């Protein structure tokens, strides 16, 4: 039997209308310090299991040891004495970060990314450079090192086994089955509670995705990971893609001194971006609340999708690179004013749809073709990134499928699922608190994503134990709001949000379409 460490789970409901500003900081949970003598109850090594075919028994088998798998496990073992086994094909924990391009950074602050039990970075505001004035954003290398440390800490705690370099095969003859990719040994896994699918929304990244276009002999195409190595020998560059990776590639080239006239940008769709200034936590959390209040105000008054985005742009909540072009893409990507100003210097933009074929002297697209040459380095930034898998219930018999619940908060959502799994006994109640909320791809998805986030947050705030968890979670981007709620600008934002959020939920819900049973 798994013991829950949270004590009494229910109390008299606090008024949901009090909102996040009414939460008070709680003392750190047990996840904050796993010091003391390490336990080796589970045994095993970080690479695998000594010996040949061995049966493993565990409460939870988490498939995927990336950001969400680790965040779930971290939250679960903080609340229970459950035994957890994480399995991943990759040679180390960290998921897609192991394949990240060399100049990648988090697009959001480090302060609310990772796992609850360990801070990423120093919660420092950068004083110089492109990110000046904003909370630090970890590099890819820093994120990889962080997750390696997280995994080691979890193992030392005695409840977690990590099987990297292992492939999950699914149901075997008597149990679930995994294979050691180094030795070929098969291991049955007896799962007492649930399998946790942390790969359902697995990101498609440039280094590993399959190119959606043909490349003829003589054409020079590189993944964005290989751009630094290829840059010195290029006459010019053609960047392929509309999203964050393409923006990063363009920004890296410009910061490296490449003249904007040497960069051509193939953008199948123009995109809307969030302003990075609106997503700064801790001492700048008032800006987040102000932005949410503007979202609610726009949502409450919008007559249709176009009117909604006109309102969001007018308030500064949404930005686009070229205001003369209709933007239809929205993926939750952030840009700072400096980044926006930088990429606007690129005039050579191709808008002829997606690339179909690159030859030595031409690029063939959906709606035409453009010239190229052997001296041009074509930078593939077309990986889809966030998965568009359909919503399914998070909590199912014998299974948990990790998905987005609060918009654009992947590790928070995984940790939330871990807490709710521990704190509730009924899957109907768990799914009520964690309805899936698919990632956005276009502007039609934004109303649905925001209205469901706000509706779900109202449910959380009516549950005292969950409200307390939110108050102490470092992954909650609004966690510092109670400390600043009395400040006049923050108080005004809270009042504006409270005034409009009810109407916004209703109006945006209609604009975003009816939810499926899994999403309700």
MOUR-V217171 format. One record per helix or strand of 3 or more residues. SS is the DSSP state (alpha for helix, beta for strand). FROM is the first residue (numbers start at 1). TO is the last residue. If there is no record, write none. Layout:
ss | from | to
SS | FROM | TO
SS | FROM | TO
//
This chain:
ss | from | to
alpha | 16 | 18
alpha | 20 | 22
alpha | 30 | 32
beta | 56 | 63
alpha | 67 | 79
beta | 84 | 88
alpha | 95 | 99
alpha | 110 | 112
alpha | 140 | 156
beta | 160 | 164
beta | 166 | 171
beta | 176 | 180
beta | 186 | 197
beta | 221 | 223
alpha | 224 | 233
beta | 236 | 240
alpha | 244 | 255
alpha | 260 | 262
beta | 263 | 266
beta | 271 | 275
alpha | 276 | 279
alpha | 282 | 301
alpha | 305 | 314
beta | 318 | 320
beta | 329 | 335
alpha | 337 | 343
beta | 348 | 350
beta | 355 | 358
beta | 362 | 365
beta | 368 | 371
beta | 376 | 380
beta | 399 | 401
alpha | 410 | 423
alpha | 427 | 433
alpha | 443 | 461
alpha | 464 | 472
alpha | 481 | 484
alpha | 488 | 512
//
